Amino acid sequence: KKEANLHRVKSQLSALGLVAEDWGGNTIMIEVSAITGQGVDKLVEMLALEAEMLELKANPKRPARGAILEAKKHDARGVVATALVQDGTLKRGDVLVCGTVTGRVKAICDHLGRPLETAGPATPVELVGLAELPAIGEPFRVVPDLESAKAIVDERIRRGARPAAAAGASRERVTLENLFT
C-alpha cells in the first residue's frame, strides 16, 4: 500500500524479537508488492540463499510426511484434507496415519484441483481417502500398510490420545451466552 509505513512494521516485528538485518539483527526483510511484483525476485533469491545456508533439504525418495492445513467433509468425495508434504513423496494409494485417523489416499489434487499421481516435498495438496476428519495442524506420515496404521492408532489411543471424532464431539458449542466464559 502507498500508505504503508516500513519503519513502523520493522519496529513492531523487532518488539516480537525479529530484528531486521539493517537494524543489526539477523532477520532478512525484503520489501515486496503483490500488486506490482516489486521485490518478489529478491525475496525468492533470499529464501534460496537462507535454505542453502541452513542446509534445508528434503529427501523425495522416502515415504511422505507433512501436516494437515485444513479438513472438511464433502458430500460426494467424503473427507477432503488440504495438506503440505514436507518431506518425501506422497503417492496415490499410500496409507496415511494422522493422529488417530488413518486412510488410503484415493486421490491427490494440486491447488487448482488438477489430479496428481505423486506430490513431492513442499507441495500443497488436497487428499481424499481419510476415514475421519483429522485435526488441523496434525502431522501425517505414510506407513507400509493398513494393519500397521491401525496398530499405531491403537497405541496412540491406549496412551491417551483422543480420536478425532471424540475430540470434536466433546467440544462445547459456542453461544453468545458462553462466549466470554
Backbone as ProteinMPNN parsed JSONL, in Angstrom:
{"seq_chain_A": "KKEANLHRVKSQLSALGLVAEDWGGNTIMIEVSAITGQGVDKLVEMLALEAEMLELKANPKRPARGAILEAKKHDARGVVATALVQDGTLKRGDVLVCGTVTGRVKAICDHLGRPLETAGPATPVELVGLAELPAIGEPFRVVPDLESAKAIVDERIRRGARPAAAAGASRERVTLENLFT", "coords_chain_A": {"N_chain_A": [[0.842, -1.178, 0.0], [0.361, 2.279, -0.601], [0.354, 3.918, 1.61], [1.73, 2.455, 3.49], [3.876, 2.001, 6.273], [7.029, 1.387, 6.534], [9.001, 1.591, 8.533], [7.461, 1.511, 10.891], [6.397, -1.075, 10.734], [8.748, -2.621, 10.871], [9.579, -1.922, 13.465], [7.498, -2.977, 14.984], [7.832, -5.7, 14.42], [10.396, -6.058, 15.502], [9.799, -5.751, 18.179], [8.691, -8.173, 18.644], [10.867, -9.751, 18.588], [12.043, -10.132, 16.132], [14.452, -8.83, 14.527], [15.478, -6.674, 12.019], [18.029, -7.128, 9.498], [19.299, -4.775, 8.612], [19.02, -3.259, 10.855], [20.761, -4.309, 12.576], [20.123, -6.859, 13.326], [19.314, -10.363, 12.705], [17.352, -11.065, 10.924], [16.095, -11.438, 7.757], [14.649, -9.018, 5.759], [12.553, -8.097, 3.18], [11.274, -5.717, 0.984], [8.243, -6.063, -0.597], [5.783, -6.099, -3.228], [2.621, -7.132, -3.892], [0.992, -6.229, -5.858], [2.49, -4.82, -7.857], [4.612, -6.54, -8.144], [7.108, -5.95, -7.324], [10.196, -6.661, -5.806], [9.774, -9.398, -5.48], [11.415, -11.227, -6.876], [13.839, -10.793, -5.539], [13.092, -11.635, -2.981], [12.616, -14.405, -3.401], [15.196, -15.146, -4.146], [16.583, -14.598, -1.73], [15.303, -16.395, -0.004], [16.117, -18.831, -1.126], [18.876, -18.627, -0.709], [18.968, -18.546, 2.118], [17.868, -21.077, 2.717], [19.874, -22.673, 1.647], [22.065, -21.936, 3.255], [21.181, -22.793, 5.773], [21.109, -25.41, 5.247], [18.752, -26.777, 4.472], [17.038, -29.503, 3.491], [15.128, -31.844, 1.656], [14.165, -35.239, 1.274], [13.183, -36.713, -1.541], [12.874, -39.396, -2.05], [11.975, -40.887, 0.049], [9.263, -42.197, 2.15], [6.348, -40.146, 2.413], [5.883, -37.34, 4.618], [4.165, -34.88, 6.514], [1.951, -32.093, 7.11], [-1.401, -31.425, 8.143], [-3.394, -28.928, 6.815], [-5.991, -28.066, 6.512], [-9.304, -29.371, 6.796], [-12.247, -30.924, 5.613], [-15.618, -32.123, 5.262], [-16.946, -33.476, 2.399], [-19.811, -33.755, 0.391], [-19.926, -35.526, -1.882], [-17.292, -36.499, -2.167], [-16.345, -37.31, 0.312], [-14.145, -37.204, 3.133], [-12.061, -34.491, 2.756], [-8.858, -33.373, 2.787], [-6.635, -30.707, 3.107], [-3.253, -30.595, 2.666], [0.253, -30.235, 3.455], [3.028, -31.464, 1.972], [5.951, -32.185, 3.497], [8.305, -33.631, 3.501], [9.717, -36.281, 1.584], [7.832, -38.279, -0.819], [4.498, -38.254, -1.709], [2.172, -40.649, -2.763], [-0.542, -41.734, -4.836], [-2.618, -44.108, -3.358], [-1.044, -44.6, -1.149], [-0.815, -45.354, 2.363], [-1.938, -43.531, 5.098], [-1.191, -42.179, 8.356], [-2.579, -40.075, 10.637], [-2.483, -38.523, 13.439], [-5.016, -39.917, 15.22], [-6.295, -40.883, 13.051], [-6.738, -42.773, 10.109], [-6.142, -43.837, 6.703], [-6.386, -44.622, 3.191], [-4.855, -43.084, 0.491], [-6.926, -41.973, -1.899], [-7.177, -40.086, -3.886], [-5.213, -37.401, -5.167], [-4.922, -33.958, -5.417], [-3.81, -30.911, -6.953], [-3.329, -27.385, -6.064], [-5.047, -26.194, -7.831], [-6.972, -28.005, -8.297], [-6.378, -29.999, -10.086], [-5.807, -33.409, -10.907], [-3.228, -35.424, -9.401], [-0.594, -37.831, -9.568], [1.601, -38.17, -7.918], [3.147, -36.325, -5.216], [5.671, -34.203, -4.367], [8.219, -32.993, -2.008], [7.44, -29.938, -0.25], [5.001, -29.433, -1.42], [1.706, -28.333, -1.667], [-1.339, -30.045, -1.262], [-4.576, -31.537, -2.009], [-6.14, -34.102, -0.323], [-7.926, -37.138, -0.671], [-9.58, -39.693, 1.021], [-9.178, -40.26, 3.711], [-10.44, -41.705, 6.747], [-11.775, -40.266, 8.747], [-12.317, -36.843, 9.864], [-9.286, -35.202, 10.145], [-7.325, -33.534, 12.711], [-6.64, -30.042, 12.531], [-3.437, -28.934, 11.659], [-2.271, -31.238, 12.468], [0.324, -33.614, 12.275], [1.153, -35.824, 9.556], [2.021, -39.106, 8.313], [3.343, -41.516, 6.012], [2.711, -44.958, 6.073], [3.592, -48.5, 5.861], [1.323, -50.319, 5.503], [-2.277, -50.88, 6.01], [-2.68, -52.384, 8.331], [-0.44, -51.852, 9.987], [-0.9, -49.142, 10.3], [-3.314, -49.142, 11.734], [-2.374, -50.364, 14.062], [-0.616, -48.403, 15.036], [-2.439, -46.325, 15.54], [-4.076, -47.58, 17.478], [-2.222, -47.831, 19.564], [-1.717, -45.127, 20.091], [-4.234, -44.305, 20.976], [-4.452, -45.931, 23.223], [-2.442, -44.79, 24.768], [-3.651, -42.451, 25.406], [-4.374, -40.467, 23.582], [-6.992, -38.733, 22.051], [-9.508, -39.902, 19.812], [-10.228, -38.312, 16.669], [-12.967, -37.909, 16.096], [-14.151, -38.106, 18.617], [-12.896, -35.997, 19.871], [-13.967, -33.792, 18.543], [-16.641, -34.16, 19.164], [-16.813, -33.727, 21.89], [-16.465, -31.066, 22.26], [-17.711, -27.98, 23.441], [-20.463, -26.19, 22.242], [-20.168, -22.916, 20.989], [-21.847, -20.16, 22.169], [-23.585, -17.004, 22.309], [-24.066, -16.479, 24.982], [-22.162, -18.064, 26.38], [-19.771, -17.212, 25.389], [-17.877, -15.383, 26.551], [-17.084, -16.777, 28.811]], "CA_chain_A": [[0.0, 0.0, 0.0], [1.126, 3.525, -0.65], [0.452, 4.497, 2.947], [2.448, 1.533, 4.382], [4.984, 2.607, 6.987], [8.022, 0.333, 6.701], [9.654, 1.765, 9.833], [6.537, 1.041, 11.927], [6.326, -2.531, 10.628], [10.005, -3.165, 11.409], [9.615, -1.753, 14.924], [6.559, -3.952, 15.549], [8.471, -7.015, 14.332], [11.505, -6.118, 16.456], [9.2, -5.954, 19.502], [8.426, -9.611, 18.738], [12.139, -10.473, 18.544], [12.505, -10.265, 14.749], [15.161, -7.589, 14.239], [15.943, -6.635, 10.629], [19.484, -7.098, 9.31], [19.784, -3.396, 8.52], [18.955, -2.692, 12.198], [21.722, -5.044, 13.388], [19.604, -8.185, 13.673], [19.62, -11.433, 11.758], [16.15, -11.39, 10.16], [16.09, -10.855, 6.418], [13.379, -8.373, 5.427], [12.536, -7.624, 1.8], [10.054, -5.007, 0.613], [7.597, -6.671, -1.763], [4.46, -5.613, -3.585], [1.838, -8.13, -4.609], [0.339, -5.564, -6.994], [3.45, -4.54, -8.93], [5.605, -7.607, -8.242], [8.393, -5.42, -6.876], [10.888, -7.356, -4.736], [9.491, -10.833, -5.415], [12.628, -11.935, -7.298], [14.804, -10.664, -4.439], [12.593, -12.482, -1.904], [12.884, -15.797, -3.78], [16.648, -15.3, -4.073], [16.98, -14.638, -0.324], [14.812, -17.656, 0.547], [17.008, -19.887, -1.609], [20.149, -18.457, -0.008], [18.771, -18.949, 3.515], [17.707, -22.535, 2.732], [21.188, -23.247, 1.398], [22.9, -21.708, 4.436], [20.676, -23.644, 6.849], [21.166, -26.779, 4.723], [17.415, -27.358, 4.479], [16.918, -30.448, 2.387], [14.103, -32.878, 1.773], [14.51, -36.428, 0.505], [11.98, -37.124, -2.274], [12.831, -40.85, -2.231], [11.452, -41.552, 1.236], [7.812, -42.048, 2.299], [5.969, -38.764, 2.712], [5.386, -36.856, 5.9], [3.777, -33.485, 6.364], [0.99, -31.572, 8.08], [-2.744, -31.11, 7.654], [-3.665, -27.497, 6.894], [-7.432, -27.843, 6.547], [-10.053, -30.598, 6.527], [-13.699, -30.727, 5.543], [-16.379, -33.244, 4.722], [-17.576, -33.136, 1.135], [-20.913, -34.698, 0.175], [-19.638, -36.549, -2.881], [-15.932, -37.031, -2.087], [-16.002, -37.748, 1.661], [-13.231, -36.319, 3.831], [-11.066, -33.856, 1.896], [-7.893, -32.692, 3.644], [-5.572, -29.951, 2.458], [-2.039, -30.934, 3.395], [1.535, -29.808, 2.909], [4.043, -32.507, 2.018], [7.168, -31.532, 3.95], [9.452, -34.466, 3.177], [9.31, -37.49, 0.891], [6.896, -38.166, -1.934], [3.19, -38.854, -1.467], [1.645, -41.283, -3.97], [-1.908, -42.245, -4.757], [-2.593, -45.473, -2.848], [-0.302, -44.651, 0.112], [-1.587, -45.424, 3.603], [-1.542, -42.442, 5.987], [-1.594, -42.077, 9.752], [-2.626, -38.661, 11.004], [-3.054, -38.559, 14.779], [-5.741, -41.179, 15.387], [-7.048, -41.088, 11.813], [-5.997, -43.489, 9.062], [-6.815, -43.908, 5.419], [-5.599, -44.847, 1.979], [-5.015, -41.93, -0.4], [-7.656, -42.341, -3.114], [-6.936, -39.067, -4.904], [-4.384, -36.247, -4.811], [-5.136, -32.843, -6.346], [-2.997, -29.731, -6.666], [-4.086, -26.237, -5.585], [-6.043, -25.816, -8.833], [-7.919, -29.1, -8.425], [-5.955, -30.966, -11.099], [-5.351, -34.654, -10.272], [-1.806, -35.748, -9.418], [-0.247, -39.195, -9.165], [2.539, -38.031, -6.814], [3.408, -34.97, -4.746], [6.97, -34.171, -3.711], [8.393, -32.068, -0.883], [6.999, -28.544, -0.352], [3.841, -29.378, -2.304], [0.389, -28.352, -1.036], [-2.243, -30.93, -1.997], [-5.839, -31.963, -1.415], [-6.163, -35.558, -0.222], [-9.207, -37.788, -0.455], [-9.4, -41.08, 1.413], [-9.085, -40.461, 5.151], [-11.672, -42.236, 7.303], [-12.432, -39.23, 9.55], [-11.682, -35.527, 9.773], [-8.103, -35.057, 11.001], [-7.196, -32.243, 13.374], [-5.847, -29.062, 11.788], [-2.073, -28.847, 12.174], [-1.819, -32.582, 12.833], [1.282, -34.183, 11.325], [0.817, -37.128, 8.979], [3.127, -39.84, 7.706], [2.978, -42.706, 5.249], [3.132, -46.23, 6.669], [3.573, -49.555, 4.838], [0.021, -50.909, 5.206], [-3.362, -50.506, 6.917], [-2.523, -53.07, 9.614], [0.495, -51.091, 10.82], [-1.568, -47.877, 10.6], [-4.262, -49.404, 12.82], [-1.589, -50.638, 15.269], [-0.138, -47.103, 15.519], [-3.594, -45.612, 16.087], [-4.466, -48.252, 18.718], [-1.23, -47.463, 20.573], [-1.954, -43.722, 20.446], [-5.466, -44.256, 21.769], [-4.128, -46.551, 24.51], [-1.642, -43.814, 25.519], [-4.49, -41.343, 25.855], [-4.769, -39.533, 22.519], [-8.41, -38.884, 21.743], [-9.836, -39.96, 18.39], [-10.678, -37.024, 16.125], [-14.422, -37.793, 16.212], [-14.461, -37.838, 20.021], [-12.405, -34.651, 20.186], [-14.938, -32.835, 18.028], [-17.927, -34.366, 19.8], [-16.81, -33.253, 23.268], [-16.364, -29.606, 22.296], [-18.948, -27.276, 23.74], [-20.849, -25.246, 21.206], [-20.025, -21.534, 21.423], [-23.036, -19.324, 22.017], [-23.37, -15.654, 22.786], [-24.084, -16.518, 26.447], [-20.944, -18.648, 26.961], [-18.591, -16.733, 24.651], [-16.88, -14.753, 27.419], [-16.606, -17.733, 29.811]], "C_chain_A": [[0.882, 1.233, 0.0], [1.332, 4.114, 0.745], [1.171, 3.587, 3.945], [3.665, 2.222, 4.987], [5.976, 1.508, 7.335], [8.693, 0.401, 8.069], [8.768, 1.233, 10.966], [6.444, -0.478, 11.917], [7.584, -3.171, 11.213], [10.067, -3.029, 12.923], [8.646, -2.719, 15.602], [7.154, -5.351, 15.517], [9.623, -7.134, 15.317], [10.99, -6.274, 17.885], [8.874, -7.428, 19.728], [9.71, -10.445, 18.654], [12.684, -10.695, 17.147], [13.134, -8.942, 14.326], [15.76, -7.671, 12.842], [17.466, -6.569, 10.573], [20.018, -5.678, 9.275], [19.657, -2.643, 9.849], [19.901, -3.441, 13.149], [21.255, -6.42, 13.807], [19.991, -9.23, 12.646], [18.397, -11.883, 10.961], [16.18, -10.662, 8.827], [14.695, -10.276, 6.162], [13.491, -7.763, 4.045], [11.211, -6.914, 1.555], [9.495, -5.646, -0.652], [6.245, -6.018, -1.999], [3.75, -6.698, -4.385], [1.196, -7.53, -5.856], [1.318, -5.379, -8.145], [4.463, -5.654, -9.131], [6.991, -7.172, -7.804], [8.935, -6.26, -5.72], [10.665, -8.842, -4.663], [10.724, -11.642, -5.812], [13.676, -11.925, -6.186], [14.403, -11.557, -3.267], [12.897, -13.95, -2.19], [14.38, -16.088, -3.679], [17.118, -15.423, -2.614], [16.492, -15.908, 0.367], [15.705, -18.82, 0.134], [18.351, -19.826, -0.892], [20.04, -18.927, 1.442], [18.618, -20.46, 3.634], [19.036, -23.231, 2.516], [22.094, -23.104, 2.619], [22.472, -22.586, 5.61], [20.699, -25.124, 6.49], [19.816, -27.481, 4.855], [17.267, -28.246, 3.252], [15.793, -31.432, 2.689], [14.519, -34.031, 0.878], [13.267, -36.921, -0.229], [11.849, -38.641, -2.43], [12.275, -41.584, -1.028], [9.933, -41.424, 1.287], [7.469, -40.654, 2.822], [5.63, -38.566, 4.179], [5.081, -35.381, 5.712], [2.79, -33.081, 7.429], [-0.334, -31.258, 7.39], [-2.993, -29.617, 7.873], [-5.152, -27.202, 7.076], [-8.113, -29.168, 6.27], [-11.541, -30.284, 6.532], [-14.333, -31.981, 4.985], [-17.12, -32.765, 3.492], [-18.644, -34.186, 0.867], [-20.545, -35.835, -0.761], [-18.29, -37.232, -2.664], [-15.55, -37.567, -0.714], [-15.097, -36.729, 2.332], [-12.182, -35.815, 2.845], [-10.152, -33.05, 2.809], [-6.88, -31.957, 2.782], [-4.33, -30.155, 3.306], [-0.816, -30.363, 2.696], [2.509, -30.964, 3.084], [5.363, -31.819, 2.364], [8.418, -32.322, 3.587], [8.924, -35.722, 2.491], [8.359, -37.2, -0.257], [5.628, -38.926, -1.597], [2.655, -39.394, -2.78], [0.197, -41.7, -3.745], [-1.824, -43.711, -4.354], [-1.817, -45.613, -1.55], [-1.258, -44.709, 1.29], [-1.038, -44.375, 4.557], [-1.994, -42.698, 7.413], [-1.482, -40.613, 10.103], [-3.299, -38.574, 12.362], [-3.697, -39.908, 15.006], [-6.625, -41.484, 14.182], [-6.15, -41.803, 10.811], [-6.775, -43.401, 7.756], [-5.844, -44.177, 4.298], [-5.897, -43.689, 1.033], [-5.675, -42.398, -1.695], [-7.377, -41.365, -4.239], [-6.073, -37.966, -4.315], [-4.656, -35.185, -5.867], [-4.222, -31.692, -5.966], [-3.904, -28.575, -6.242], [-5.141, -25.751, -6.573], [-7.082, -26.914, -9.059], [-7.562, -30.121, -9.485], [-5.436, -32.222, -10.412], [-3.847, -34.865, -10.449], [-1.632, -37.22, -9.055], [0.674, -39.159, -7.954], [2.673, -36.557, -6.442], [4.701, -35.001, -3.935], [7.028, -33.175, -2.568], [7.969, -30.646, -1.238], [5.806, -28.382, -1.285], [2.55, -29.36, -1.493], [-0.569, -29.175, -1.898], [-3.566, -31.072, -1.265], [-5.853, -33.477, -1.465], [-7.586, -36.039, -0.022], [-8.905, -39.214, -0.039], [-9.253, -41.31, 2.907], [-10.444, -40.89, 5.696], [-12.478, -41.183, 8.066], [-11.741, -37.904, 9.307], [-10.455, -35.489, 10.685], [-8.09, -33.68, 11.649], [-6.318, -31.33, 12.533], [-4.485, -28.932, 12.456], [-1.488, -30.188, 12.548], [-0.8, -33.09, 11.812], [0.775, -35.516, 10.782], [2.088, -37.787, 8.476], [2.58, -41.063, 6.996], [3.534, -43.92, 5.966], [2.961, -47.337, 5.635], [2.196, -50.108, 4.48], [-1.008, -50.502, 6.258], [-3.229, -51.163, 8.289], [-1.568, -52.299, 10.529], [-0.096, -49.728, 11.178], [-2.532, -48.057, 11.767], [-3.53, -49.687, 14.128], [-1.07, -49.327, 15.876], [-1.27, -46.335, 16.179], [-4.04, -46.24, 17.404], [-3.516, -47.89, 19.857], [-1.428, -46.012, 21.025], [-3.198, -43.574, 21.306], [-5.214, -44.841, 23.155], [-3.338, -45.581, 25.393], [-2.45, -42.591, 25.934], [-4.84, -40.32, 24.803], [-6.224, -39.788, 22.186], [-8.606, -39.02, 20.247], [-10.424, -38.634, 17.931], [-12.188, -36.847, 16.287], [-14.82, -37.46, 17.654], [-14.018, -36.439, 20.413], [-13.399, -33.607, 19.722], [-16.271, -32.933, 18.744], [-17.971, -33.77, 21.205], [-16.697, -31.735, 23.363], [-17.72, -28.985, 22.579], [-19.227, -26.274, 22.633], [-20.772, -23.825, 21.754], [-21.305, -20.778, 21.126], [-22.69, -17.941, 22.544], [-23.285, -15.615, 24.311], [-22.75, -17.02, 27.009], [-19.666, -18.181, 26.268], [-17.506, -16.19, 25.577], [-16.387, -15.692, 28.513], [-15.545, -18.602, 29.197]], "O_chain_A": [[1.994, 1.23, 0.528], [2.359, 4.733, 1.021], [1.221, 3.908, 5.132], [4.393, 2.937, 4.299], [5.79, 0.782, 8.312], [8.927, -0.634, 8.695], [9.259, 0.584, 11.889], [6.414, -1.103, 12.977], [7.5, -4.146, 11.96], [10.558, -3.932, 13.6], [8.942, -3.229, 16.683], [7.004, -6.111, 16.474], [9.816, -8.195, 15.911], [11.671, -6.868, 18.72], [8.791, -7.88, 20.87], [9.662, -11.675, 18.647], [13.693, -11.382, 16.986], [12.449, -8.046, 13.832], [16.466, -8.626, 12.519], [18.113, -6.03, 11.472], [21.074, -5.398, 9.842], [20.132, -1.513, 9.964], [19.857, -3.243, 14.363], [21.941, -7.087, 14.582], [20.88, -9.014, 11.823], [18.405, -12.97, 10.382], [16.276, -9.436, 8.771], [13.689, -10.964, 6.33], [14.417, -6.999, 3.768], [10.148, -7.445, 1.878], [10.193, -5.755, -1.66], [5.643, -5.456, -1.085], [4.234, -7.124, -5.433], [0.891, -8.252, -6.805], [1.015, -5.739, -9.283], [5.111, -5.716, -10.176], [7.946, -7.943, -7.902], [8.213, -6.54, -4.763], [11.307, -9.509, -3.852], [11.047, -12.635, -5.16], [14.323, -12.94, -5.928], [15.261, -12.168, -2.63], [13.384, -14.662, -1.312], [14.783, -17.143, -3.19], [17.961, -16.265, -2.306], [17.185, -16.446, 1.23], [16.013, -19.691, 0.947], [18.902, -20.859, -0.511], [20.924, -19.627, 1.936], [19.175, -21.067, 4.549], [19.304, -24.264, 3.128], [22.808, -24.041, 2.979], [23.32, -23.071, 6.36], [20.359, -25.981, 7.306], [19.742, -28.629, 5.293], [17.363, -27.78, 2.117], [15.553, -31.793, 3.841], [15.151, -33.825, -0.158], [12.378, -37.495, 0.4], [10.816, -39.121, -2.896], [12.115, -42.804, -1.081], [9.363, -40.624, 0.545], [8.232, -40.065, 3.588], [5.166, -39.471, 4.873], [5.667, -34.716, 4.858], [2.777, -33.647, 8.522], [-0.376, -30.879, 6.22], [-2.823, -29.107, 8.98], [-5.526, -26.216, 7.711], [-7.55, -30.011, 5.572], [-12.028, -29.493, 7.339], [-13.683, -32.791, 4.325], [-17.838, -31.765, 3.537], [-18.416, -35.375, 1.089], [-20.826, -36.995, -0.46], [-18.153, -38.422, -2.948], [-14.517, -38.225, -0.588], [-15.257, -35.525, 2.129], [-11.503, -36.601, 2.184], [-10.607, -32.153, 3.52], [-6.332, -32.523, 1.836], [-4.346, -29.92, 4.514], [-0.849, -30.05, 1.506], [2.783, -31.392, 4.205], [5.838, -30.968, 1.611], [9.482, -31.735, 3.386], [7.817, -36.176, 2.782], [8.112, -36.049, -0.616], [5.676, -40.103, -1.241], [2.674, -38.699, -3.796], [-0.225, -41.978, -2.623], [-1.053, -44.474, -4.936], [-1.914, -46.652, -0.897], [-2.369, -44.182, 1.23], [0.166, -44.321, 4.806], [-3.019, -43.333, 7.66], [-0.443, -39.984, 9.902], [-4.526, -38.552, 12.451], [-3.017, -40.934, 14.99], [-7.584, -42.249, 14.282], [-4.968, -41.488, 10.676], [-7.919, -42.947, 7.723], [-4.636, -43.985, 4.437], [-7.059, -43.355, 0.801], [-5.071, -43.122, -2.486], [-7.341, -41.751, -5.407], [-6.177, -37.635, -3.134], [-4.625, -35.468, -7.064], [-3.894, -31.516, -4.792], [-5.11, -28.761, -6.08], [-6.031, -24.985, -6.204], [-7.965, -26.776, -9.906], [-8.354, -31.022, -9.764], [-4.699, -32.122, -9.431], [-3.271, -34.537, -11.487], [-2.44, -37.782, -8.316], [0.562, -40.0, -7.061], [2.36, -35.666, -7.232], [4.813, -35.727, -2.947], [6.015, -32.581, -2.199], [8.119, -30.207, -2.379], [5.616, -27.319, -1.875], [2.312, -30.276, -0.706], [-0.604, -29.019, -3.119], [-3.676, -30.775, -0.076], [-5.61, -34.073, -2.514], [-8.361, -35.424, 0.71], [-8.076, -39.882, -0.658], [-9.207, -42.462, 3.338], [-11.482, -40.487, 5.17], [-13.709, -41.197, 8.04], [-10.713, -37.839, 8.633], [-10.581, -35.723, 11.887], [-8.768, -32.765, 11.184], [-5.366, -31.784, 11.898], [-4.394, -28.832, 13.679], [-0.315, -30.266, 12.911], [-1.041, -33.004, 10.608], [0.056, -36.244, 11.467], [3.099, -37.125, 8.242], [1.511, -41.576, 7.326], [4.681, -43.919, 6.414], [2.264, -47.146, 4.638], [1.91, -50.346, 3.307], [-0.674, -49.869, 7.26], [-3.617, -50.575, 9.298], [-1.855, -52.115, 11.712], [0.182, -49.208, 12.259], [-2.57, -47.232, 12.681], [-4.005, -49.297, 15.194], [-1.085, -49.163, 17.096], [-1.091, -45.758, 17.252], [-4.351, -45.52, 18.353], [-3.954, -47.667, 20.986], [-1.317, -45.712, 22.214], [-3.207, -42.798, 22.261], [-5.705, -44.311, 24.151], [-3.529, -45.545, 26.609], [-1.979, -41.781, 26.732], [-5.557, -39.367, 25.11], [-6.642, -40.938, 22.053], [-7.942, -38.325, 19.478], [-11.046, -37.919, 18.716], [-12.645, -35.744, 16.587], [-15.708, -36.64, 17.887], [-14.688, -35.77, 21.2], [-13.651, -32.634, 20.432], [-16.961, -31.929, 18.922], [-19.032, -33.353, 21.669], [-16.824, -31.179, 24.454], [-18.741, -29.404, 22.033], [-18.32, -25.595, 22.151], [-21.254, -23.555, 22.855], [-21.785, -20.753, 19.993], [-21.637, -17.736, 23.147], [-22.53, -14.822, 24.875], [-22.253, -16.477, 27.996], [-18.588, -18.71, 26.541], [-16.33, -16.51, 25.399], [-15.342, -15.42, 29.103], [-15.003, -19.48, 29.867]]}, "name": "protein", "num_of_chains": 1, "seq": "KKEANLHRVKSQLSALGLVAEDWGGNTIMIEVSAITGQGVDKLVEMLALEAEMLELKANPKRPARGAILEAKKHDARGVVATALVQDGTLKRGDVLVCGTVTGRVKAICDHLGRPLETAGPATPVELVGLAELPAIGEPFRVVPDLESAKAIVDERIRRGARPAAAAGASRERVTLENLFT"}
